[in-house]
Amino acid sequence: MSFIGALCLLLVLTTLAGHFANRIGIPSVIGQILVGILVGPAMLGWIHLDHMIDLFSQIGVIILMFIGGLESNLKLLRKYLRPAIIVAIIGVIFPVLMIGGACWAFSFSPMEAIFIGVVFSATSVSISVEVLRDYKALDTKEGATILGAAVADDIIGVILLSIMISVMGTQGVNTSGSSTNLALISIEQIAFFGMAYLMVKWIVPYLMRIGERLLMASSVTITSMVICLGMAYIADAVGLSGAVGAFFAGIAVAHTPYRETIENHMEPIGYAVFVPMFFVSIGLNMSFAHIGDSLLFVGTLTVLACLSKLFGCGIGALVNGFDLNSSYMIGSGMISRGEMGLITAQIGFSSGLLSDSYYSDLILVIILSTLIAPFLLKNAIHLLPSNDKADLSVGVEDGVTNNSHS
């Protein structure tokens, strides 16, 4: 099927799936992911993840995280920076130990077991951002902690992956390993965050004022899009996820007088085409081929993938004074691996850290844990104190209305 035809079909199906998902009270992203599973290789095999769908998916996650940054409260993020870092650190340690230990029990070599633990130390907050937006919980202390921890988690994951590639070198199980200059990567990433500070403080407000003066329709929106894509590109170039760069771009634009205008313009751009493609691509990655041969392994890792983040990040939140319900919400918000887990697994596989016989199993575990995460996060949100529930229930109704175009 040509890309245009596939895109048309996917937009129809994701719109209907999102509608019915909201009608029965589950996050709309679940319906969109299920569309990918239904029409993809896992079931009907009508559509496969090709270059164009993957490209639209990458743009989708960038726009989604940009919108997440736009809707974030920088003061709240600063206030909960310390707990976010602690949540991220403990949330990395638990998966490495628990999943690494389980893989070692399944007769993996010690280095392969550690690497798989590193893969599952990654967090993709993109889906959590969407669920938090649906329930108007993004601008809360829990939401701020989840966002901050996800950024810190991304940095730690990149560093661990770099160390693994450097240490294993040519010991990889595939063709040849690659050596990564860890010091250079660290310097580049520090420089990126220094640049992000300058962008938030001075550069972006200046660029937005220039954009307003351009004699061009939607010039302010175009300027914000350039900032978003530019920061995503730079983040990717220094070894971070492009989503991190887009998130900081959103924070920067949010602290200009154009925040409301950009938010009103970016949501239709993202949710009309690109964001649904991101969620569909997760389902398109799934395959049930040979699942019977590794059912125990996949099932065990899926359970541990959920529990390791739920308990690790939840304990980190408890240590920082959050109550049990808030800690459960923070832990649930960190479970999703999404594109970060997929990217980490692919980098490791390409670098020879993992054999191809288990690569597809890991992809399936990443997708399954990503599919489970929104259900747990929704349940956690509903366990918040009753005075917060009233506000959030209103948010759900608004979310259904606001996201009906997705």
C-alpha positions in Angstrom: 0.0 0.0 0.0 1.4 3.4 -0.9 2.3 5.8 1.9 -0.6 8.2 1.1 -3.1 5.4 1.3 -1.6 4.0 4.4 -1.6 7.4 6.1 -5.3 8.0 5.2 -6.3 4.6 6.6 -4.2 5.1 9.8 -5.7 8.6 10.4 -9.2 7.2 10.1 -8.6 4.3 12.3 -6.7 6.2 15.0 -9.4 8.9 15.1 -12.1 6.2 15.6 -9.9 4.3 18.1 -9.1 7.4 20.1 -12.8 8.3 20.2 -14.0 4.9 21.4 -11.1 4.6 23.9 -12.2 7.9 25.5 -15.8 6.7 25.4 -15.0 3.7 27.5 -12.7 5.6 29.9 -9.2 4.4 28.8 -6.4 6.7 27.5 -6.8 7.4 23.8 -3.2 6.4 23.1 -4.1 2.8 23.9 -6.5 2.7 21.1 -4.0 4.2 18.7 -1.3 1.7 19.7 -3.9 -1.1 19.2 -4.5 0.2 15.7 -0.8 -0.4 14.9 -1.0 -3.9 16.3 -4.2 -4.7 14.4 -3.1 -3.5 10.9 0.6 -4.2 11.4 2.7 -7.4 11.1 1.4 -8.7 14.5 -2.1 -9.4 13.1 -3.5 -8.3 9.6 -0.2 -7.3 8.0 -1.7 -4.6 5.9 0.9 -1.9 6.8 4.5 -2.2 7.8 6.7 0.4 9.5 8.5 2.0 6.6 10.8 5.0 6.3 8.0 7.5 5.8 5.8 6.3 8.8 8.9 6.2 10.9 9.8 9.8 9.9 6.3 11.0 10.7 6.6 9.2 14.0 9.8 10.9 14.9 8.3 14.3 14.1 5.2 13.3 16.2 7.2 12.6 19.4 9.2 15.8 18.9 6.0 17.9 18.6 4.4 16.0 21.5 7.3 16.8 23.8 7.4 20.4 22.6 3.7 20.7 23.6 4.6 19.1 26.9 7.3 21.7 27.5 4.8 24.5 26.6 2.4 23.3 29.2 5.0 22.7 31.9 5.6 25.1 34.9 9.3 25.9 35.0 9.0 27.1 38.7 7.5 23.7 39.6 10.2 21.9 37.6 12.9 23.8 39.5 11.2 23.1 42.8 11.1 19.4 42.2 14.5 19.1 40.5 16.2 17.4 43.4 13.5 14.7 43.9 13.4 14.2 40.1 17.1 13.4 40.0 16.8 11.0 43.0 13.8 9.3 41.3 15.8 9.0 38.1 18.9 7.5 39.8 17.0 4.9 41.8 14.7 4.2 38.8 17.9 3.3 36.8 19.5 1.2 39.4 16.4 -1.1 39.9 16.0 -2.2 36.2 19.7 -2.8 35.8 19.8 -5.0 38.9 16.4 -6.8 38.5 16.3 -7.3 34.7 20.1 -7.8 34.5 19.8 -10.5 37.2 16.9 -12.2 35.5 18.7 -12.3 32.2 21.8 -13.8 33.9 19.4 -16.5 35.3 18.2 -17.1 31.7 21.9 -18.0 30.8 22.9 -14.7 29.2 26.5 -13.7 29.6 27.2 -11.1 32.3 27.8 -8.3 29.9 24.7 -9.1 27.8 22.6 -9.2 31.0 23.9 -5.9 32.2 23.3 -4.3 28.7 19.7 -5.6 28.7 19.3 -4.0 32.2 20.6 -0.7 30.7 18.1 -0.9 27.8 15.3 -1.1 30.4 16.7 1.7 32.5 15.5 4.1 29.8 12.2 5.9 30.1 10.0 7.4 27.4 7.8 10.0 29.0 6.0 10.8 25.7 3.1 8.5 26.4 2.9 9.6 30.0 2.8 13.2 28.9 -0.2 12.4 26.7 -2.0 10.7 29.6 -1.2 13.5 32.0 -2.5 16.0 29.5 -5.7 14.1 29.1 -6.3 14.2 32.9 -5.0 17.8 33.4 -2.2 16.4 35.7 0.8 17.7 33.8 1.1 20.9 35.8 1.2 19.2 39.2 4.0 18.3 41.6 3.8 14.6 40.4 3.8 15.7 36.7 6.8 18.0 37.2 8.7 15.2 39.0 7.9 12.7 36.2 9.1 15.2 33.5 12.3 16.1 35.4 13.1 12.5 36.2 12.6 11.5 32.6 15.1 14.0 31.4 17.6 13.0 34.0 16.9 9.3 33.2 17.6 10.0 29.6 21.0 11.5 30.4 22.0 8.6 32.7 20.9 6.1 30.1 23.0 7.6 27.4 26.0 7.7 29.7 25.5 4.0 30.7 25.1 3.0 27.1 28.3 4.8 26.1 30.2 3.1 28.9 28.8 -0.3 27.8 29.9 0.3 24.2 33.3 1.6 25.4 33.9 -1.3 27.8 32.8 -4.1 25.5 34.4 -2.7 22.3 35.1 -5.5 20.0 33.7 -8.1 22.4 30.3 -7.6 20.8 28.4 -10.6 19.5 27.8 -9.3 16.0 30.3 -8.0 13.4 32.4 -5.4 15.1 32.0 -3.1 18.1 32.5 0.6 18.2 34.4 2.7 20.8 32.7 5.9 22.0 34.6 8.8 23.4 32.7 9.1 26.7 34.5 12.3 27.8 33.6 14.0 24.5 29.9 13.0 24.8 29.8 14.2 28.4 31.3 17.6 27.4 28.8 17.9 24.4 25.8 17.1 26.7 26.9 19.6 29.3 27.3 22.2 26.6 23.8 21.4 25.3 22.3 22.1 28.7 24.3 25.3 29.0 22.9 26.2 25.6 19.3 25.3 26.7 19.7 27.7 29.6 20.7 30.5 27.3 17.8 29.6 25.0 15.3 29.9 27.8 16.8 33.0 29.2 17.6 35.2 26.2 17.8 33.6 22.8 14.3 32.3 22.3 12.5 35.5 23.5 14.7 37.4 21.1 14.0 35.0 18.2 10.3 35.1 18.9 10.2 38.9 18.8 12.0 38.8 15.4 9.5 36.2 14.2 6.6 38.5 15.1 8.0 41.2 12.9 8.3 39.0 9.8 5.7 39.8 7.0 4.6 36.2 6.7 1.5 34.4 7.8 1.9 32.4 11.0 5.5 33.7 11.3 5.5 33.3 15.1 4.4 29.7 14.8 7.0 29.0 12.1 9.7 30.5 14.3 8.7 28.3 17.3 8.7 25.2 15.0 12.2 26.1 13.8 13.3 26.4 17.5 11.6 23.1 18.3 13.2 21.2 15.4 16.6 22.9 15.8 16.9 22.0 19.5 15.7 18.5 18.8 18.4 18.1 16.2 21.1 19.4 18.4 20.1 17.1 21.3 20.2 14.2 18.9 23.6 15.2 17.6 25.1 15.1 21.2 23.7 11.7 21.9 20.5 12.7 23.7 17.0 12.0 22.5 15.5 14.6 20.2 12.5 14.6 22.5 14.7 16.2 25.3 15.6 19.1 23.0 12.0 19.6 22.0 10.9 19.6 25.6 13.4 22.4 26.5 12.3 24.3 23.4 8.8 24.1 24.6 9.8 25.4 28.1 11.7 28.3 26.4 8.8 29.3 24.2 6.4 29.0 27.2 8.3 31.8 28.9 7.5 34.3 26.1 4.3 36.3 25.6 3.5 34.0 22.6 2.8 30.8 24.7 -1.0 30.6 24.2 -0.8 31.4 20.5 1.9 28.7 19.9 0.0 26.2 22.0 -3.2 26.8 20.0 -1.4 26.4 16.7 0.9 23.5 17.5 -1.8 21.2 18.8 -3.6 21.0 15.5 -0.3 20.5 13.6 0.7 17.7 15.9 -2.5 15.9 16.6 -3.9 16.1 13.0 -1.1 13.8 11.6 2.2 13.4 13.4 1.3 12.4 17.0 -1.0 9.6 16.0 1.7 8.2 13.7 4.0 8.0 16.7 1.6 5.9 18.7 0.7 3.7 15.7 4.4 3.1 15.1 4.7 1.4 18.5 2.0 -1.1 17.5 3.6 -1.6 14.1 6.8 -2.6 15.8 5.1 -5.6 17.4 5.3 -9.1 16.1 4.1 -12.3 17.6 6.3 -14.5 15.5 8.1 -17.2 17.5 6.5 -15.9 20.7 5.8 -19.5 21.8 9.5 -20.2 21.9 10.3 -17.4 24.3 7.0 -16.9 26.2 8.5 -17.4 29.6 11.4 -15.0 28.9 9.1 -12.3 27.4 6.6 -12.6 30.2 9.2 -12.5 33.0 10.9 -9.4 31.5 7.6 -7.6 30.9 6.6 -8.0 34.6 10.1 -6.9 35.8 10.1 -4.0 33.3 7.0 -2.7 35.0 7.8 -3.5 38.6 11.4 -2.2 38.4 10.3 1.3 37.4 7.2 1.2 39.6 9.1 0.3 42.7 12.4 2.0 41.9 10.9 5.4 41.0 8.2 5.0 43.6 10.7 4.4 46.3 12.7 7.4 45.1 9.5 9.5 45.4 8.8 8.2 48.9 12.4 9.0 50.0 11.6 12.6 48.9 8.5 12.9 51.0 5.8 12.1 48.5 2.9 10.1 49.9 2.1 6.6 48.8 -0.5 7.6 46.1 1.8 10.3 44.6 4.7 7.8 44.6 2.6 5.3 42.8 1.7 7.9 40.2 5.4 8.9 39.7 6.4 5.2 39.4 3.6 4.5 36.9 4.6 7.6 34.9 8.1 6.3 34.5 7.3 2.7 33.3 6.9 3.4 29.6 10.0 2.7 27.5 8.6 3.6 24.1 11.0 5.1 21.6 13.8 5.5 24.1 13.9 1.7 24.8 13.6 0.9 21.1 16.4 3.4 20.2 18.7 2.1 23.0 18.1 -1.5 22.0 18.8 -0.7 18.3 22.0 1.2 19.2 23.2 -1.7 21.3 22.3 -4.3 18.7 24.1 -2.3 16.0 27.2 -2.0 18.2 27.3 -5.7 18.8 26.2 -5.8 22.4 23.2 -8.2 21.7 22.6 -11.2 19.5 19.8 -11.0 17.0 18.1 -14.1 18.5 17.0 -12.1 21.5 16.6 -8.7 19.9 13.0 -9.2 18.7 12.1 -10.5 22.2 13.4 -7.3 23.8 11.4 -5.2 21.3 8.3 -7.1 22.2 8.9 -6.6 26.0 9.5 -2.8 25.4 6.2 -2.5 23.5 4.2 -4.6 26.0 5.5 -2.5 29.0 4.7 0.6 27.0 1.2 -0.7 26.4 0.6 -1.4 30.1 2.0 1.9 31.4 -1.0 4.2 30.5 -3.4 1.9 32.4 -1.3 2.0 35.5 -0.9 5.8 35.3 -4.6 6.3 34.8 -5.3 4.1 37.9 -2.7 6.1 39.9 -4.2 9.4 38.9 -7.6 8.2 40.2 -6.1 7.2 43.5 -5.1 10.8 44.2 -6.9 12.6 47.1 -10.6 13.3 46.5 -10.1 17.1 46.2 -7.7 16.5 43.3 -9.9 13.9 41.7 -12.6 16.5 41.1 -10.2 18.7 39.1 -8.8 15.7 37.2 -12.3 14.4 36.3 -13.1 17.7 34.7 -9.8 17.5 32.9 -10.8 14.1 31.4 -13.9 15.6 29.9 -11.9 18.6 28.6 -9.2 16.2 27.3 -11.8 14.2 25.4 -13.0 17.4 23.8 -9.6 18.8 23.1 -8.2 15.6 21.7 -11.2 14.5 19.7 -9.2 15.5 16.6 -6.4 13.1 17.4 
